[in-house]
Amino acid sequence: MKKTTTLLFFLSIIAHFSTQAQSFVNQANKWWVDNCCISFATGQTNCNAYEYYFGDSVWIDNVAYLELITNNQFGNFQPGKYYREEAGKVFMKMNETDPENMIYDFNLEAGDTLELNFFGFSSFFPVFAVDSVTLVSGEKRKRLQLNDPQDPIIWIEGVGSLNGTMNTQYMRSLDCWNSLNCYQFNGSSQYPSAECPFSSVLDANAVSNRVSVYPNPAQDWVFIRPKGDWTISSIEIANIWGQVQRVFEPQASGEVPLDGLKSGVYLLKIEFQNGEAGVSKIVKI
């Protein structure tokens, strides 16, 4: 009887990890996440895209986790090593000996407040809206908007945070940040509507080779100076999830005003007269 009970327990764990289509801790999921940092010495943004997916199950203190597989070995914002999910809550362990921390609670509704605890410190995030987003497959996933309505943090059930995907401790970082590049399920690109990985990292690095953007971080304005023979045709500022805030035609001075924008990270899209474009990120302080 004891052997039968143990077998059923193991089978239930396997079923839990393999059949939940909307779960975050799922071996069918795969992510590419941009890791970007601003060099205060040069004012340039440097980005790399890392991939993440879950491997085998691991037992730690009689609790089943999935091990995270990634090529992010030395970048900023290290993810955890082990993850598990229970009733819509995602827990992460940095290693076998560190305590686990909850990094997601997809059960939250509008009006709730999320408390995240890391290294003895607590952060509080109000949930001001809950709706849904449609994946490429047509499947709808729950979407939660946390933080300030003017500067929201977006979570998608089973996909994670659009910034700080594998470790939500970093959702409020400024000089370095994580942002979701794209998400696959069972090898099929599902969010956003582009093949994985898309070119945001390449675009960010391409901009730094074509223009100088300074100061960065900035308070009231930034200067955008073309390098070599590059000529700018338009400049667009969007928030971190792509909503356009302002559109400019290039000024002779190269000055782009930031007054009226809230503090945070913004996407700077620059189009050139030859039809090419690139995206960089700036920090408004």
C-alpha positions as CSV (number, residue, x, y, z in Angstrom):
1,M,0.0,0.0,0.0
2,K,2.8,2.4,0.9
3,K,4.6,1.7,-2.5
4,T,1.3,2.4,-4.4
5,T,0.8,5.7,-2.5
6,T,4.4,6.8,-3.2
7,L,4.0,5.9,-7.0
8,L,0.7,7.9,-7.2
9,F,2.4,10.9,-5.5
10,F,5.2,10.9,-8.1
11,L,2.8,10.5,-10.9
12,S,0.8,13.5,-9.6
13,I,3.9,15.6,-9.5
14,I,4.8,14.7,-13.1
15,A,1.3,15.5,-14.3
16,H,1.4,18.8,-12.4
17,F,4.6,19.9,-14.2
18,S,3.6,18.7,-17.7
19,T,-0.1,19.4,-18.2
20,Q,-0.8,22.9,-17.0
21,A,-0.9,25.0,-20.2
22,Q,-1.1,28.3,-18.3
23,S,1.5,27.6,-15.7
24,F,4.8,29.5,-15.5
25,V,6.8,26.6,-14.2
26,N,6.2,24.4,-17.3
27,Q,8.7,22.4,-19.4
28,A,6.9,23.5,-22.5
29,N,7.7,27.2,-21.9
30,K,10.8,29.0,-23.2
31,W,11.7,32.7,-22.9
32,W,14.2,35.1,-24.4
33,V,14.9,38.0,-22.0
34,D,16.9,41.2,-22.7
35,N,19.4,42.1,-20.1
36,C,20.4,45.8,-20.6
37,C,22.6,48.2,-18.6
38,I,23.6,51.8,-19.1
39,S,27.3,52.6,-18.9
40,F,27.6,55.8,-16.9
41,A,31.1,56.3,-18.3
42,T,30.0,56.3,-21.9
43,G,26.2,56.9,-21.7
44,Q,25.6,53.9,-24.0
45,T,23.1,51.1,-23.5
46,N,24.5,47.5,-23.9
47,C,22.1,44.6,-24.2
48,N,22.2,40.8,-24.4
49,A,19.4,38.4,-24.9
50,Y,19.4,35.2,-22.8
51,E,17.2,32.1,-23.1
52,Y,15.5,30.3,-20.3
53,Y,13.6,27.1,-20.0
54,F,12.9,24.4,-17.4
55,G,14.7,21.1,-17.3
56,D,14.4,18.1,-14.9
57,S,12.6,18.0,-11.6
58,V,14.7,18.2,-8.5
59,W,13.7,17.3,-4.9
60,I,14.9,19.6,-2.2
61,D,13.8,19.0,1.4
62,N,11.0,16.7,0.0
63,V,9.7,19.5,-2.2
64,A,9.7,19.1,-6.0
65,Y,11.2,21.9,-8.2
66,L,12.1,22.3,-11.8
67,E,15.7,23.3,-12.6
68,L,16.0,26.5,-14.7
69,I,18.3,26.1,-17.7
70,T,19.9,29.3,-19.1
71,N,22.9,30.7,-20.8
72,N,22.9,33.7,-18.5
73,Q,25.9,32.8,-16.3
74,F,27.5,36.1,-15.5
75,G,24.9,38.8,-16.5
76,N,23.1,41.2,-14.2
77,F,19.9,40.1,-12.5
78,Q,20.7,36.4,-11.9
79,P,17.7,34.2,-12.0
80,G,17.0,31.5,-9.5
81,K,18.2,27.9,-9.9
82,Y,15.0,26.1,-8.9
83,Y,11.3,27.0,-9.4
84,R,8.0,25.5,-8.4
85,E,4.3,26.5,-8.8
86,E,1.4,25.9,-6.5
87,A,-2.2,27.1,-7.0
88,G,-1.1,30.1,-9.2
89,K,1.8,31.1,-7.0
90,V,5.4,30.8,-8.3
91,F,8.3,30.2,-5.8
92,M,12.0,30.5,-6.6
93,K,15.2,29.3,-4.9
94,M,18.5,30.9,-5.8
95,N,20.2,27.6,-4.8
96,E,19.7,24.5,-2.8
97,T,20.4,26.1,0.6
98,D,18.8,29.6,0.2
99,P,15.1,29.9,1.3
100,E,12.5,30.0,-1.4
101,N,10.8,33.3,-2.2
102,M,7.4,33.9,-3.9
103,I,7.9,35.8,-7.2
104,Y,4.5,35.6,-8.7
105,D,0.9,35.3,-7.5
106,F,-1.4,35.1,-10.6
107,N,-4.5,34.9,-8.3
108,L,-4.4,38.6,-7.6
109,E,-7.3,40.8,-8.6
110,A,-7.7,44.6,-9.0
111,G,-7.5,46.3,-5.6
112,D,-5.2,43.6,-4.1
113,T,-1.6,44.4,-2.9
114,L,1.3,42.1,-3.7
115,E,4.1,41.8,-1.2
116,L,7.4,40.4,-2.4
117,N,10.1,39.6,0.1
118,F,13.8,39.4,-0.9
119,F,16.8,39.2,1.4
120,G,14.8,40.4,4.4
121,F,13.3,43.4,2.5
122,S,9.7,43.8,1.4
123,S,8.3,45.6,-1.6
124,F,4.6,46.3,-2.1
125,F,2.8,46.5,-5.5
126,P,-0.8,47.5,-5.8
127,V,-2.8,45.8,-8.5
128,F,-4.8,48.5,-10.2
129,A,-6.2,46.5,-13.2
130,V,-6.8,43.0,-14.4
131,D,-7.8,42.0,-18.0
132,S,-6.6,39.6,-20.6
133,V,-4.2,39.4,-23.5
134,T,-4.5,37.1,-26.6
135,L,-1.5,35.0,-27.6
136,V,-0.6,34.2,-31.2
137,S,-2.5,30.9,-30.8
138,G,-5.7,32.8,-29.9
139,E,-5.5,31.6,-26.3
140,K,-6.4,34.3,-23.8
141,R,-4.2,34.8,-20.7
142,K,-4.9,36.8,-17.6
143,R,-3.0,40.1,-17.5
144,L,-2.3,42.0,-14.3
145,Q,-1.2,45.6,-14.2
146,L,0.7,46.5,-11.0
147,N,2.2,49.7,-9.6
148,D,1.3,53.2,-10.8
149,P,-1.3,53.4,-13.7
150,Q,1.1,55.9,-15.4
151,D,4.0,53.5,-15.0
152,P,2.5,50.0,-14.8
153,I,4.3,46.7,-14.4
154,I,2.7,44.1,-16.6
155,W,2.3,40.4,-15.7
156,I,0.8,37.8,-18.0
157,E,-0.3,34.5,-16.5
158,G,2.1,31.7,-17.5
159,V,4.4,34.2,-19.3
160,G,5.5,36.3,-16.4
161,S,6.5,39.9,-16.0
162,L,7.4,42.0,-19.1
163,N,10.3,43.4,-17.0
164,G,12.1,41.1,-14.5
165,T,10.6,37.9,-16.1
166,M,12.6,35.2,-14.2
167,N,13.2,37.2,-11.0
168,T,10.6,39.9,-10.2
169,Q,12.9,41.3,-7.6
170,Y,14.2,43.6,-10.4
171,M,11.0,45.1,-11.6
172,R,11.9,48.6,-10.4
173,S,15.6,48.7,-11.4
174,L,16.7,51.7,-13.4
175,D,20.3,51.6,-14.5
176,C,20.0,47.9,-15.5
177,W,16.9,46.1,-16.4
178,N,15.4,42.9,-17.7
179,S,12.6,43.0,-20.4
180,L,10.8,40.1,-22.0
181,N,12.0,39.7,-25.6
182,C,9.6,36.9,-26.5
183,Y,7.9,33.8,-25.2
184,Q,7.4,30.3,-26.8
185,F,5.1,27.5,-25.8
186,N,5.8,24.0,-27.2
187,G,8.3,25.5,-29.7
188,S,5.8,28.0,-31.1
189,S,6.2,31.8,-30.7
190,Q,3.3,33.1,-28.7
191,Y,4.1,36.6,-27.3
192,P,4.6,39.1,-28.8
193,S,3.6,38.4,-32.4
194,A,7.1,37.8,-33.7
195,E,9.5,35.0,-34.1
196,C,11.8,34.3,-31.1
197,P,14.0,36.0,-30.4
198,F,13.2,39.3,-32.2
199,S,15.6,42.1,-32.9
200,S,15.2,44.4,-29.9
201,V,18.7,43.6,-28.5
202,L,20.3,44.0,-31.9
203,D,18.5,47.3,-32.5
204,A,19.6,48.6,-29.1
205,N,23.2,47.9,-29.9
206,A,22.9,49.2,-33.5
207,V,21.7,52.6,-32.2
208,S,24.8,53.0,-30.0
209,N,26.9,52.6,-33.1
210,R,25.0,55.2,-35.0
211,V,24.2,57.9,-32.5
212,S,25.3,59.2,-29.2
213,V,22.6,59.6,-26.6
214,Y,23.5,61.7,-23.5
215,P,23.1,62.3,-20.6
216,N,21.6,58.9,-19.6
217,P,20.1,58.8,-17.1
218,A,18.6,62.2,-17.8
219,Q,16.3,64.6,-16.0
220,D,14.9,67.3,-18.4
221,W,16.3,66.4,-21.8
222,V,18.7,64.2,-23.8
223,F,20.9,65.1,-26.7
224,I,21.0,62.8,-29.7
225,R,24.0,63.2,-31.9
226,P,24.4,61.2,-35.2
227,K,27.8,59.5,-35.8
228,G,29.4,59.6,-39.3
229,D,26.9,60.1,-42.2
230,W,23.8,58.9,-40.3
231,T,20.9,61.3,-40.6
232,I,17.9,61.1,-38.3
233,S,14.4,61.4,-39.8
234,S,12.2,61.0,-36.6
235,I,12.4,60.2,-32.9
236,E,9.8,58.4,-30.9
237,I,9.6,57.9,-27.1
238,A,7.6,55.0,-25.8
239,N,7.1,53.4,-22.3
240,I,8.6,50.1,-21.5
241,W,5.6,48.1,-22.9
242,G,5.6,50.0,-26.2
243,Q,2.9,52.7,-25.7
244,V,4.1,55.9,-27.6
245,Q,4.4,58.9,-25.4
246,R,5.9,61.5,-27.8
247,V,7.0,61.8,-31.4
248,F,9.6,64.4,-32.5
249,E,11.2,65.6,-35.7
250,P,14.9,66.0,-35.2
251,Q,16.1,69.4,-34.0
252,A,19.3,71.1,-35.2
253,S,20.4,71.1,-31.6
254,G,19.7,67.4,-31.1
255,E,17.8,68.2,-27.9
256,V,14.8,66.0,-27.0
257,P,12.8,67.3,-24.0
258,L,11.7,64.9,-21.3
259,D,9.6,67.3,-19.2
260,G,6.3,65.9,-18.2
261,L,7.4,62.3,-18.3
262,K,7.4,60.3,-15.1
263,S,10.6,58.8,-13.8
264,G,11.4,55.4,-15.3
265,V,12.7,53.5,-18.3
266,Y,11.7,54.5,-21.8
267,L,12.3,53.2,-25.3
268,L,13.9,55.6,-27.7
269,K,13.1,54.6,-31.3
270,I,15.2,56.4,-33.9
271,E,14.4,56.3,-37.6
272,F,17.1,57.2,-40.2
273,Q,16.6,58.7,-43.6
274,N,17.7,55.5,-45.3
275,G,14.7,53.7,-43.8
276,E,16.5,51.8,-41.1
277,A,15.6,52.2,-37.4
278,G,16.9,51.2,-34.0
279,V,15.7,51.1,-30.4
280,S,17.6,52.2,-27.3
281,K,16.6,52.8,-23.7
282,I,16.9,55.8,-21.6
283,V,16.2,56.4,-17.9
284,K,14.3,59.5,-16.8
285,I,15.2,60.5,-13.2
